[in-house]
Amino acid sequence: MPKIKSSSTPTNRLTDTPPHRLTDSPIHRTVLLFIIATIPLPYASVQPVIWTAFAALIFFLFIYGLWRDQLDFRFMKSSWLIFSPGLFFIYTLIQAIPIPVEFLRFLNPFQYHVVVQTSVLLEENITWHSLSYVSSASFAWWIWLLSLFLFFRILSAYIANPRILVQVVAVMMAVGLAEAIYGLMQTLIPTLGVLQAKGSGNARGTFINRNHFAGFMEMVWPMSLGLILAKAHLWAKDGVYGKSRTQRLKIFLSSDRIGLQLLMISALLFILLALLFSGSRAGITGAFIGFIAYVLFCRLGSKKLSVSAGAAMGLGFAFLLFYGGVIGLEPIIERFLAIDDSAGSRMDIWKDTIAMVKAHPFGIGLGNFEHVMPVFNAHGFYGIKYTHAHNDYLQLLAETGWPGFISLVGGFYLFLGKSILRIRRLGSEMDPVRFYISLGAVSGLISIAFHSFFDFNLQIPANMLYFVALMAIVASGEQREDDGGQKMRR
């Protein structure tokens, strides 16, 4: 009886499907790169009509992939997807579904009394109500979050090909450079605002809030560094580092790669300079933490930075100090040393948010913070409408309750921890190109996770999508790589 030959097609550990099927679809490639390139531009897509349009594009990609038989649902077998985002989406959807009012007496007693009093005032018998105060707002935000989950699914499969991964990171770097140049112009010309908005003298790019601009740059710059180091590794593979220093210098200066390498290094420096002149204390601190994490994880992964890479980074910091001194570092230093009213008001918002959490242990519903906060505003300024808690963790806890908070935040830190352990365990065996870029994604996630304690970056659609993109890059590193010629183009 003849033996049946087993297929030699490599499989993807995350999806159990051939790893590079999505790379053959020009529609997926074009639309994905379009989303990544344009979502930060119109005020970071904070207007509902804009992020709804991007959500529709993502749903289109997913449905198109299913129709063309390029996607399947076997990725749902992942235990992480079931017990983290899976549980989160199920619970937050239940929050928006009406339930008998009597159930609120046990779940959210405060809300139960509000509904009863409303029933009396309206002279209507309200017998059904959801855990969410405004279920329409919760459902709309739930749809957006679901589109981000599908974006993660599509992108993580798409960038299993290292060449396509580099294309995605290059687009992110180009967007970061454009934002940085615009932000530095805003610093040099204080009257220059954001598109048609008034200027403030800080680098903000196309973001209304400079802290959110800083959060965006926190995620972009380590990816840019990873791309630069990946390109440098390819140069080293050509045997250049086996020659003398004089020979290496001659080869490098005569190579056509020097222009591209200098361009990427210059772009990274402009991105860091714009981050510096955003004046965001939490953003600058988060970026520094991300840099420390990058260097530390390089050593954990048994990959050392070359002497030339260290020298280039040293020259980069010298560049930042020099041009920072030309533009003026005094305002940035003053912001680090000053304790102003914004810190106090942030603490007041946190106190009121904690009171909201105590009254609603099962949450008030996604997107409902701004609707419920006026009732609990005991410490903030009278007459000001607080739309966010200025702390992503607290706002998530208030809106989704303990079940949603534990499932999502716990799942994220489990994902982050497993990624770091994997770098330590398998770093020496990983493809250096994917290693350096994945390391940049991990460092960016650490930076924004720190910054989220002091701001609401992950309530901004552009930052949310880039955050998910970084997670997809890290997840794609867990896939088996195709040894049959998937090389990054030089």
MARZA-291530 format. One record per residue (C-alpha): x, y, z; residue in three letters. Coordinates in Angstrom, 1 decimal, m for minus. Layout:
BEGIN
> X, Y, Z, Ala;
...
***
This chain:
BEGIN
> 0.0, 0.0, 0.0, Met;
> 1.6, 3.3, m1.0, Pro;
> 2.4, 5.7, 1.8, Lys;
> 0.6, 9.0, 1.8, Ile;
> 3.0, 11.9, 1.8, Lys;
> 2.6, 14.5, 4.4, Ser;
> 2.3, 18.1, 3.4, Ser;
> 5.4, 20.1, 3.8, Ser;
> 3.5, 23.4, 3.9, Thr;
> 4.5, 25.3, 7.1, Pro;
> 1.7, 26.0, 9.4, Thr;
> 1.0, 28.9, 11.7, Asn;
> 0.9, 28.1, 15.4, Arg;
> m1.5, 31.0, 16.1, Leu;
> m4.1, 30.1, 13.5, Thr;
> m3.2, 26.6, 12.3, Asp;
> m3.4, 27.8, 8.7, Thr;
> m0.7, 28.3, 6.1, Pro;
> 1.1, 31.4, 7.4, Pro;
> 1.3, 33.7, 4.5, His;
> m2.1, 33.4, 2.7, Arg;
> m3.1, 37.0, 3.4, Leu;
> 0.0, 38.4, 1.7, Thr;
> m1.3, 37.3, m1.7, Asp;
> m4.3, 39.6, m1.4, Ser;
> m3.6, 43.1, m2.8, Pro;
> m6.9, 44.4, m1.3, Ile;
> m5.9, 43.4, 2.2, His;
> m2.5, 44.9, 1.8, Arg;
> m3.8, 48.2, 0.4, Thr;
> m6.6, 48.7, 2.9, Val;
> m4.5, 47.7, 5.9, Leu;
> m1.7, 50.1, 5.0, Leu;
> m4.2, 52.8, 4.2, Phe;
> m5.8, 52.4, 7.7, Ile;
> m2.4, 52.5, 9.5, Ile;
> m1.3, 55.5, 7.4, Ala;
> m4.4, 57.7, 7.7, Thr;
> m6.1, 57.0, 11.1, Ile;
> m3.9, 59.5, 13.0, Pro;
> m4.4, 62.3, 10.5, Leu;
> m8.0, 63.7, 11.1, Pro;
> m7.6, 64.7, 14.8, Tyr;
> m6.5, 61.1, 15.7, Ala;
> m10.0, 60.0, 14.5, Ser;
> m11.7, 61.1, 17.7, Val;
> m14.9, 62.1, 15.9, Gln;
> m17.5, 59.2, 15.9, Pro;
> m18.1, 59.5, 12.2, Val;
> m14.5, 59.0, 11.4, Ile;
> m13.7, 56.0, 13.7, Trp;
> m17.0, 54.5, 12.5, Thr;
> m15.7, 54.7, 8.9, Ala;
> m12.5, 52.9, 9.9, Phe;
> m14.5, 50.3, 11.7, Ala;
> m16.5, 49.7, 8.6, Ala;
> m13.3, 49.2, 6.6, Leu;
> m12.0, 46.6, 9.0, Ile;
> m15.3, 44.7, 8.9, Phe;
> m15.1, 44.8, 5.1, Phe;
> m11.6, 43.3, 5.2, Leu;
> m12.8, 40.5, 7.5, Phe;
> m15.9, 39.6, 5.5, Ile;
> m13.9, 39.8, 2.3, Tyr;
> m11.3, 37.4, 3.8, Gly;
> m14.0, 35.0, 4.8, Leu;
> m15.6, 35.2, 1.3, Trp;
> m12.3, 34.5, m0.4, Arg;
> m11.6, 31.7, 2.0, Asp;
> m8.5, 33.4, 3.4, Gln;
> m9.6, 33.5, 7.0, Leu;
> m11.2, 30.9, 9.3, Asp;
> m12.3, 30.7, 12.9, Phe;
> m9.8, 28.2, 14.1, Arg;
> m7.9, 31.0, 15.8, Phe;
> m10.7, 31.0, 18.4, Met;
> m9.2, 27.9, 19.9, Lys;
> m6.5, 29.9, 21.5, Ser;
> m7.0, 29.9, 25.3, Ser;
> m5.8, 33.5, 25.6, Trp;
> m8.5, 34.7, 23.1, Leu;
> m11.2, 32.8, 25.0, Ile;
> m10.4, 33.9, 28.5, Phe;
> m9.3, 37.5, 27.8, Ser;
> m10.9, 39.4, 24.9, Pro;
> m13.5, 36.7, 24.5, Gly;
> m14.8, 37.0, 28.1, Leu;
> m14.5, 40.8, 27.8, Phe;
> m16.7, 41.0, 24.7, Phe;
> m19.3, 38.7, 26.0, Ile;
> m19.6, 40.5, 29.3, Tyr;
> m19.7, 44.0, 27.9, Thr;
> m22.3, 43.0, 25.3, Leu;
> m24.4, 41.6, 28.2, Ile;
> m24.0, 45.0, 29.9, Gln;
> m25.9, 46.7, 27.0, Ala;
> m28.8, 44.1, 27.0, Ile;
> m31.9, 45.0, 29.0, Pro;
> m32.5, 42.8, 32.1, Ile;
> m35.3, 42.8, 34.7, Pro;
> m34.9, 45.9, 36.9, Val;
> m35.0, 43.7, 40.0, Glu;
> m31.7, 42.2, 39.1, Phe;
> m30.1, 45.7, 39.4, Leu;
> m31.0, 45.7, 43.1, Arg;
> m28.3, 43.1, 43.6, Phe;
> m25.9, 44.0, 40.8, Leu;
> m25.8, 47.8, 41.0, Asn;
> m27.9, 49.0, 43.9, Pro;
> m27.1, 52.7, 43.2, Phe;
> m28.4, 52.3, 39.6, Gln;
> m31.5, 50.5, 40.8, Tyr;
> m32.5, 53.5, 42.9, His;
> m31.8, 55.8, 40.0, Val;
> m34.0, 53.8, 37.7, Val;
> m36.8, 53.6, 40.3, Val;
> m36.7, 57.4, 40.8, Gln;
> m36.7, 58.0, 37.1, Thr;
> m39.7, 55.7, 36.8, Ser;
> m41.6, 57.8, 39.4, Val;
> m40.6, 61.1, 37.7, Leu;
> m41.7, 60.0, 34.3, Leu;
> m44.8, 58.2, 35.7, Glu;
> m43.8, 55.1, 33.7, Glu;
> m43.3, 51.6, 34.9, Asn;
> m39.7, 50.7, 33.9, Ile;
> m39.4, 46.9, 34.3, Thr;
> m36.4, 46.3, 32.0, Trp;
> m33.1, 48.2, 32.0, His;
> m29.5, 47.3, 31.1, Ser;
> m26.4, 47.6, 33.3, Leu;
> m25.3, 50.3, 30.9, Ser;
> m27.0, 53.7, 31.6, Tyr;
> m26.9, 54.5, 27.8, Val;
> m27.0, 51.2, 26.0, Ser;
> m26.7, 52.8, 22.5, Ser;
> m23.4, 54.4, 23.5, Ala;
> m22.1, 51.1, 24.9, Ser;
> m23.1, 49.2, 21.8, Phe;
> m21.4, 51.7, 19.5, Ala;
> m18.1, 51.5, 21.4, Trp;
> m18.4, 47.7, 21.6, Trp;
> m18.6, 47.6, 17.8, Ile;
> m15.5, 49.7, 17.5, Trp;
> m13.6, 47.5, 20.0, Leu;
> m14.7, 44.4, 18.1, Leu;
> m13.4, 45.9, 14.8, Ser;
> m10.0, 46.4, 16.6, Leu;
> m10.0, 42.7, 17.6, Phe;
> m10.7, 41.7, 14.0, Leu;
> m7.9, 44.1, 12.9, Phe;
> m5.6, 42.3, 15.3, Phe;
> m6.6, 39.0, 13.8, Arg;
> m6.1, 40.1, 10.2, Ile;
> m2.8, 42.0, 10.8, Leu;
> m1.1, 39.3, 12.8, Ser;
> m1.7, 36.8, 10.0, Ala;
> m0.7, 39.3, 7.3, Tyr;
> 2.7, 40.2, 8.9, Ile;
> 3.7, 36.6, 9.3, Ala;
> 5.7, 37.3, 6.2, Asn;
> 8.8, 39.3, 7.4, Pro;
> 9.0, 41.3, 4.3, Arg;
> 5.4, 42.5, 4.8, Ile;
> 6.1, 43.1, 8.5, Leu;
> 8.9, 45.5, 7.4, Val;
> 6.5, 47.3, 5.1, Gln;
> 4.0, 47.8, 7.9, Val;
> 6.6, 49.2, 10.3, Val;
> 8.0, 51.4, 7.5, Ala;
> 4.6, 53.0, 7.1, Val;
> 4.2, 53.5, 10.8, Met;
> 7.7, 55.2, 10.9, Met;
> 6.7, 57.4, 7.9, Ala;
> 3.5, 58.5, 9.7, Val;
> 5.5, 59.2, 12.9, Gly;
> 8.0, 61.3, 10.9, Leu;
> 5.2, 63.3, 9.3, Ala;
> 3.6, 63.9, 12.7, Glu;
> 7.0, 64.8, 14.2, Ala;
> 7.8, 67.4, 11.5, Ile;
> 4.3, 69.0, 11.9, Tyr;
> 4.8, 69.0, 15.7, Gly;
> 8.2, 70.6, 15.6, Leu;
> 6.8, 73.3, 13.3, Met;
> 4.1, 73.9, 16.0, Gln;
> 7.0, 74.3, 18.5, Thr;
> 8.9, 76.8, 16.4, Leu;
> 5.7, 78.7, 15.4, Ile;
> 3.6, 78.9, 18.6, Pro;
> 0.6, 80.3, 16.7, Thr;
> 0.5, 77.3, 14.4, Leu;
> m2.2, 75.0, 15.8, Gly;
> m3.6, 71.6, 14.9, Val;
> m5.1, 71.9, 11.4, Leu;
> m7.6, 74.7, 12.1, Gln;
> m7.4, 74.7, 15.9, Ala;
> m5.4, 77.3, 17.8, Lys;
> m1.7, 76.8, 18.7, Gly;
> m0.3, 76.1, 22.2, Ser;
> 3.4, 76.1, 21.6, Gly;
> 3.8, 72.4, 22.2, Asn;
> 4.3, 69.7, 19.6, Ala;
> 1.0, 68.0, 19.0, Arg;
> 1.0, 67.0, 15.4, Gly;
> m2.6, 66.3, 14.2, Thr;
> m3.6, 65.4, 17.8, Phe;
> m5.7, 67.8, 19.8, Ile;
> m4.0, 66.8, 23.1, Asn;
> m0.2, 66.9, 23.3, Arg;
> m0.3, 64.0, 25.8, Asn;
> m2.0, 61.8, 23.3, His;
> 0.5, 62.9, 20.6, Phe;
> 3.3, 61.8, 23.1, Ala;
> 1.5, 58.5, 23.6, Gly;
> 1.4, 57.9, 19.8, Phe;
> 5.1, 58.7, 19.5, Met;
> 5.9, 56.3, 22.4, Glu;
> 4.6, 53.5, 20.3, Met;
> 6.2, 54.6, 17.0, Val;
> 9.8, 55.3, 18.0, Trp;
> 10.8, 51.9, 19.4, Pro;
> 9.4, 50.3, 16.2, Met;
> 11.5, 52.7, 14.2, Ser;
> 14.6, 51.7, 16.3, Leu;
> 13.8, 48.0, 15.7, Gly;
> 13.6, 48.6, 11.9, Leu;
> 17.0, 50.4, 11.9, Ile;
> 18.6, 47.6, 13.9, Leu;
> 17.1, 45.0, 11.6, Ala;
> 18.5, 46.7, 8.5, Lys;
> 21.9, 47.0, 10.3, Ala;
> 21.8, 43.3, 11.0, His;
> 21.2, 42.5, 7.3, Leu;
> 24.3, 44.6, 6.5, Trp;
> 26.3, 42.7, 9.1, Ala;
> 25.2, 39.4, 7.5, Lys;
> 27.0, 40.4, 4.3, Asp;
> 30.3, 39.8, 6.1, Gly;
> 31.2, 43.5, 6.5, Val;
> 31.9, 43.2, 10.2, Tyr;
> 34.5, 40.6, 9.5, Gly;
> 36.8, 43.2, 7.9, Lys;
> 39.0, 45.9, 9.4, Ser;
> 37.5, 49.2, 10.6, Arg;
> 39.0, 51.0, 7.6, Thr;
> 37.6, 48.5, 5.1, Gln;
> 34.2, 48.6, 6.8, Arg;
> 34.1, 52.4, 6.6, Leu;
> 35.0, 52.3, 2.9, Lys;
> 32.4, 49.7, 2.1, Ile;
> 29.7, 51.6, 4.1, Phe;
> 30.5, 54.9, 2.5, Leu;
> 30.4, 53.4, m1.0, Ser;
> 27.2, 51.5, m0.4, Ser;
> 23.9, 52.7, m1.6, Asp;
> 22.5, 51.7, 1.8, Arg;
> 24.1, 54.6, 3.6, Ile;
> 21.4, 57.1, 2.3, Gly;
> 18.6, 54.9, 3.5, Leu;
> 20.2, 54.2, 6.8, Gln;
> 20.9, 57.9, 7.5, Leu;
> 17.4, 58.7, 6.5, Leu;
> 15.9, 56.3, 8.9, Met;
> 18.2, 57.4, 11.7, Ile;
> 17.3, 61.1, 11.0, Ser;
> 13.6, 60.1, 11.1, Ala;
> 14.0, 58.5, 14.5, Leu;
> 15.7, 61.5, 15.8, Leu;
> 13.0, 63.8, 14.6, Phe;
> 10.4, 61.6, 16.2, Ile;
> 12.2, 61.6, 19.6, Leu;
> 12.7, 65.4, 19.3, Leu;
> 9.0, 65.9, 18.7, Ala;
> 8.1, 63.6, 21.7, Leu;
> 10.5, 65.7, 23.8, Leu;
> 8.8, 69.0, 22.8, Phe;
> 5.3, 67.7, 23.4, Ser;
> 6.1, 68.6, 27.0, Gly;
> 4.2, 65.6, 28.3, Ser;
> 5.9, 64.4, 31.5, Arg;
> 4.3, 61.0, 31.5, Ala;
> 5.0, 60.6, 27.8, Gly;
> 8.7, 61.4, 28.1, Ile;
> 9.0, 59.2, 31.2, Thr;
> 7.2, 56.4, 29.4, Gly;
> 9.5, 56.7, 26.4, Ala;
> 12.5, 56.5, 28.7, Phe;
> 11.1, 53.4, 30.4, Ile;
> 10.6, 51.9, 26.9, Gly;
> 14.2, 52.6, 26.0, Phe;
> 15.5, 50.9, 29.1, Ile;
> 13.2, 47.9, 28.4, Ala;
> 14.6, 47.7, 24.8, Tyr;
> 18.2, 47.6, 25.9, Val;
> 17.4, 45.2, 28.8, Leu;
> 15.4, 42.8, 26.6, Phe;
> 18.2, 42.8, 24.0, Cys;
> 20.5, 41.4, 26.6, Arg;
> 17.8, 38.9, 27.8, Leu;
> 17.4, 37.7, 24.2, Gly;
> 21.2, 37.1, 23.9, Ser;
> 21.4, 39.8, 21.3, Lys;
> 24.0, 42.6, 21.9, Lys;
> 23.9, 46.0, 20.2, Leu;
> 26.9, 46.4, 18.0, Ser;
> 29.5, 49.1, 18.6, Val;
> 28.3, 51.0, 15.6, Ser;
> 24.7, 50.9, 16.8, Ala;
> 25.8, 52.2, 20.2, Gly;
> 27.8, 55.0, 18.6, Ala;
> 24.8, 55.9, 16.4, Ala;
> 22.5, 56.0, 19.4, Met;
> 25.1, 58.2, 21.2, Gly;
> 25.2, 60.6, 18.3, Leu;
> 21.5, 60.6, 18.3, Gly;
> 21.2, 61.7, 21.9, Phe;
> 23.9, 64.4, 21.2, Ala;
> 21.7, 65.6, 18.3, Phe;
> 18.6, 65.7, 20.6, Leu;
> 20.5, 67.8, 23.2, Leu;
> 22.0, 70.2, 20.6, Phe;
> 18.8, 70.9, 18.7, Tyr;
> 16.8, 70.8, 21.9, Gly;
> 19.0, 73.5, 23.3, Gly;
> 18.5, 75.6, 20.1, Val;
> 14.8, 75.4, 20.3, Ile;
> 14.8, 75.7, 24.1, Gly;
> 14.7, 73.0, 26.8, Leu;
> 13.6, 75.3, 29.6, Glu;
> 9.8, 74.8, 29.2, Pro;
> 10.3, 71.1, 29.3, Ile;
> 12.5, 71.2, 32.5, Ile;
> 9.9, 73.6, 34.1, Glu;
> 7.1, 71.1, 33.5, Arg;
> 9.1, 68.3, 35.2, Phe;
> 9.8, 70.4, 38.2, Leu;
> 6.4, 72.1, 38.5, Ala;
> 3.4, 70.8, 40.5, Ile;
> 0.5, 72.6, 38.8, Asp;
> m3.3, 72.5, 39.1, Asp;
> m3.7, 69.8, 36.5, Ser;
> m2.1, 67.2, 38.8, Ala;
> m4.5, 68.2, 41.6, Gly;
> m7.5, 68.1, 39.4, Ser;
> m6.5, 64.7, 38.0, Arg;
> m6.4, 63.4, 41.6, Met;
> m9.8, 64.8, 42.2, Asp;
> m11.2, 63.0, 39.1, Ile;
> m9.6, 59.7, 40.3, Trp;
> m11.3, 60.1, 43.7, Lys;
> m14.7, 60.6, 42.1, Asp;
> m14.1, 57.7, 39.7, Thr;
> m13.3, 55.4, 42.6, Ile;
> m16.6, 56.4, 44.2, Ala;
> m18.3, 55.5, 40.9, Met;
> m16.6, 52.1, 41.0, Val;
> m17.8, 51.4, 44.5, Lys;
> m21.4, 52.2, 43.6, Ala;
> m21.2, 50.1, 40.4, His;
> m19.1, 47.0, 40.9, Pro;
> m20.4, 45.5, 37.7, Phe;
> m19.8, 48.7, 35.6, Gly;
> m21.8, 51.5, 34.1, Ile;
> m21.4, 50.4, 30.5, Gly;
> m18.8, 51.1, 27.8, Leu;
> m18.7, 54.8, 26.7, Gly;
> m20.8, 55.9, 29.7, Asn;
> m18.2, 57.7, 31.8, Phe;
> m19.1, 61.2, 30.6, Glu;
> m22.8, 60.5, 31.2, His;
> m22.4, 59.3, 34.8, Val;
> m19.5, 61.4, 36.0, Met;
> m21.6, 64.6, 36.7, Pro;
> m23.5, 62.7, 39.4, Val;
> m20.2, 61.8, 41.2, Phe;
> m18.3, 65.0, 40.6, Asn;
> m17.7, 66.0, 44.2, Ala;
> m14.1, 67.1, 44.0, His;
> m13.7, 68.4, 40.5, Gly;
> m14.4, 72.0, 39.3, Phe;
> m18.1, 72.8, 39.1, Tyr;
> m19.5, 73.2, 35.6, Gly;
> m16.8, 71.3, 33.8, Ile;
> m17.8, 68.2, 31.9, Lys;
> m15.3, 65.4, 32.5, Tyr;
> m15.4, 63.0, 29.6, Thr;
> m12.6, 60.8, 30.7, His;
> m11.0, 59.7, 34.0, Ala;
> m7.4, 60.6, 32.9, His;
> m6.5, 57.1, 33.8, Asn;
> m7.2, 54.3, 31.3, Asp;
> m7.3, 51.6, 34.0, Tyr;
> m9.7, 53.5, 36.3, Leu;
> m12.0, 54.3, 33.4, Gln;
> m12.1, 50.7, 32.2, Leu;
> m12.9, 49.6, 35.7, Leu;
> m15.7, 52.1, 36.1, Ala;
> m17.3, 51.3, 32.7, Glu;
> m16.9, 47.5, 32.6, Thr;
> m16.8, 46.7, 36.3, Gly;
> m14.5, 44.1, 37.9, Trp;
> m15.4, 41.3, 35.4, Pro;
> m14.4, 43.3, 32.3, Gly;
> m11.4, 44.9, 34.0, Phe;
> m9.9, 41.6, 35.2, Ile;
> m10.5, 39.8, 31.9, Ser;
> m9.0, 42.6, 29.7, Leu;
> m6.2, 44.0, 31.8, Val;
> m5.3, 40.6, 33.2, Gly;
> m5.2, 39.2, 29.7, Gly;
> m3.0, 42.0, 28.4, Phe;
> m0.4, 41.6, 31.2, Tyr;
> m0.4, 37.9, 30.8, Leu;
> 0.2, 38.4, 27.0, Phe;
> 3.0, 40.9, 27.8, Leu;
> 4.6, 38.6, 30.4, Gly;
> 4.5, 35.6, 28.1, Lys;
> 6.1, 37.7, 25.3, Ser;
> 9.0, 38.8, 27.6, Ile;
> 9.6, 35.2, 28.8, Leu;
> 9.6, 34.0, 25.2, Arg;
> 12.3, 36.6, 24.4, Ile;
> 14.4, 35.4, 27.2, Arg;
> 13.9, 31.8, 26.3, Arg;
> 14.1, 31.9, 22.5, Leu;
> 15.7, 35.2, 21.7, Gly;
> 19.0, 33.7, 20.6, Ser;
> 17.1, 31.4, 18.1, Glu;
> 14.8, 34.0, 16.7, Met;
> 15.3, 35.6, 13.3, Asp;
> 17.1, 38.9, 14.2, Pro;
> 14.9, 40.9, 11.9, Val;
> 11.7, 39.8, 13.6, Arg;
> 13.5, 39.9, 17.0, Phe;
> 14.4, 43.6, 16.8, Tyr;
> 11.0, 44.7, 15.5, Ile;
> 9.1, 42.6, 18.0, Ser;
> 11.2, 44.0, 20.7, Leu;
> 10.3, 47.5, 19.6, Gly;
> 6.6, 46.5, 19.8, Ala;
> 7.0, 45.1, 23.4, Val;
> 8.9, 48.2, 24.4, Ser;
> 6.1, 50.4, 23.0, Gly;
> 3.5, 48.4, 24.8, Leu;
> 5.3, 48.9, 28.1, Ile;
> 5.6, 52.7, 27.5, Ser;
> 1.9, 53.2, 26.8, Ile;
> 0.9, 50.8, 29.6, Ala;
> 2.8, 53.1, 32.0, Phe;
> 1.5, 56.3, 30.4, His;
> m2.1, 55.0, 30.7, Ser;
> m1.9, 55.4, 34.5, Phe;
> m1.9, 59.2, 34.0, Phe;
> m3.9, 59.8, 30.9, Asp;
> m6.5, 58.3, 28.5, Phe;
> m4.4, 57.4, 25.5, Asn;
> m6.3, 54.2, 25.0, Leu;
> m9.6, 56.1, 24.5, Gln;
> m8.2, 57.8, 21.4, Ile;
> m9.0, 55.7, 18.3, Pro;
> m5.7, 56.3, 16.5, Ala;
> m3.7, 55.3, 19.6, Asn;
> m6.0, 52.3, 20.2, Met;
> m5.4, 51.0, 16.7, Leu;
> m1.6, 51.4, 16.9, Tyr;
> m1.7, 49.7, 20.3, Phe;
> m3.5, 46.7, 18.7, Val;
> m1.0, 46.8, 15.8, Ala;
> 1.9, 46.5, 18.3, Leu;
> 0.2, 43.5, 19.9, Met;
> m0.3, 41.9, 16.5, Ala;
> 3.4, 42.4, 15.7, Ile;
> 4.3, 40.6, 19.0, Val;
> 1.8, 37.9, 18.3, Ala;
> 3.1, 37.3, 14.8, Ser;
> 6.5, 36.5, 16.3, Gly;
> 4.9, 33.4, 17.8, Glu;
> 4.2, 32.0, 14.4, Gln;
> 6.4, 29.5, 12.7, Arg;
> 8.5, 31.2, 10.1, Glu;
> 8.7, 30.1, 6.5, Asp;
> 12.3, 29.0, 5.9, Asp;
> 11.6, 28.7, 2.2, Gly;
> 12.8, 32.1, 1.1, Gly;
> 10.8, 34.7, 3.2, Gln;
> 13.7, 37.1, 3.3, Lys;
> 13.5, 40.7, 3.9, Met;
> 14.4, 42.8, 0.9, Arg;
> 17.3, 45.0, 1.4, Arg;
***
